[in-house]
């Protein structure tokens, strides 16, 4: 079965305070763009304007520092509760017509549009499956959830993110190898490693 992606939406989680970084990592410049802007552009390449960005801490400087264009930006007033609250905010913002939600983070800079396309193609071939990224003997985001899982996503609490549901519904997973998802930027050391190994000149992805 081949399913159209016309009703797939991206939810980009960007509400965290970046406490270990010391400044908003959403705005860290890499290859001349803020990290969050990279994520938005990659999603837009495949999903056009069907993008929801969930902001929370540092919402004002992020909105001032990034041209969000035609994406839908929503504020999670409960961002301090943890990632589950941002997932809830994103799911609640989806239109009733949404057939699936692609969950993306703003701090996985090695993820590109081709990687996202692989996830979407996996879902098109198996539309009842959760399509998860597989890396380092684990699974996680980016991940695509069919609409039947929206209720479970909305019921998450605290720091429980999407991975909790990936474990719970392990028999429903379609795993797509994606080693680039292993790198997320949590602190200045991570960002220094990124800039050292993946330079402005375009080494790597």
Secondary structure, 3 states (H helix, E strand, C coil): CCCCCCCEEEEEEECCCCCCCCCCHHHCEECCEEHHHHHHHHHHHHHCCCEEEEECCCHHHHHHHCCCCCCEEEECCCHHHCHHHHHHHHHHHCCCCCCEEEEEECCCCCCCHHHHHHHHHHHHHCCCCEEEEEECCEEEEEEEEEHHHHHHHHCCCCCCCHHHHHHHCHHHEEEEECHHHHCCCCCHHHHHHHHHHCCCCCCCC
